């Protein structure tokens, strides 16, 4: 999704999500995937979260070149105060993000997403 995109209405399918912060990795806006190396945090652009049944829709697999891009089930946690990281909740879900690095490397680097709950 284009970084300059600002939705004017809800999508026909799924939801738009903003405010996600990526830890220990970098979001490559050109290739639209998680990349390394990076330490610290990076604000993710607006994400369009939609259901995609890759078993039922074989064409969905064609969107990714399996030799180059993998799908990483990135943990998503929430917190209530940006200053106090001690109140981080357990993982609430995983978001599937494209990556050009091995899933094992991302797990070892503890790549994860956070979202602040109001």
N, C-alpha and C positions, 0 to 999 in steps of 0.2 A: 504494500500500500504506500502511496506517495506520502512523504513526510509533511507536505503542505496541506494534505487533505483534511478538511474540517467538515464533519457530517452535518447535514441540514435536516436529516430525518433518520429514523431507525432503519436498519437494513431489512430487506425482505426475509432473510434467514440469518439467525444468529444475533450477536450483539457486538457493539463496539466497546473496547476496554481501553482506558487510558490510566496513567498514573503508575504503571508498573516500572519497577527499578530492577535492573539486571546486575547481579553481583558476580565478580571474578571472571567476567567475559565481556566481550565487546559486540555490539550489534552492528553488523556491516549493512549500511543502508543501501549501498549499490547492489550487493548480492542478496540482500534480505535474508541473512542468516546469522547465527551466533558464530563468532570467531574468537581466536586467541592470538596473542597473549594480551592480557589486560588484568590489572589489579584494581580494586576499588569498585565503583558503581557507575552505571550508565542508565539514563532514562530511556526507556523503550518508546518508540513512536506509537501512535494509535494502532491498536490491533483489532482486526475483525475476526472474532471468534465464531466459528461455525462448525456444525457437525459434518464430518466427512467419513463415510463408511468405506474404508479402503478395501475391504473384502468384497463388498457388493458392487463397488464402482471401480473396475479395473483401470479405467482411464485416469483415475485419481493418482495412481502410482506413476503414471507417465509424466506428471508435473515435476518429479524429482529424478535427476540422473543418479541412480543408486551408486555409481562409482564415485560421485563427487559429493552429493548431499545426503545426509542421514537425518533422521528425525530423533530429537532428544526430548524425552519426557522430563521437562524442567520442573522441579518442585516449586510450588507457589506457597508462600507463607504470608500471614498478615500480622500487623502490629498496630498498636493504638497511639503510640507517641514516638515521633521521629528522634527525640533526644534519648529515650530510654529503650535500648534494644533488649532489655531483660524480659520484656513482656511479649516477646514474639510467640505466636501460637504454633502449635504443631502444623505440619504440612496440611493444607486444606485441599489441595488438588495438584495435578500436574498439567502443565500446558505443553503441547507438542510443538516444538520449535525446530525449524530447519537448522542444520549445522554442517560445516565442512570439516569438523574434527570428530574424532572417535567419541562415542558416548561415554566410554570408560574414562577418557581423559577429562571430560567435563565433570563427571562424578568425582574423580580424584581432586579436582580443583574446587569442588563444592559450589559449582555454578547453580544459582537459584534466583528466583524472582521474589520480590516483596511488593506488597500493596498496603498502603496506610488506610486503616478503617477510621471513619469519622465518628 
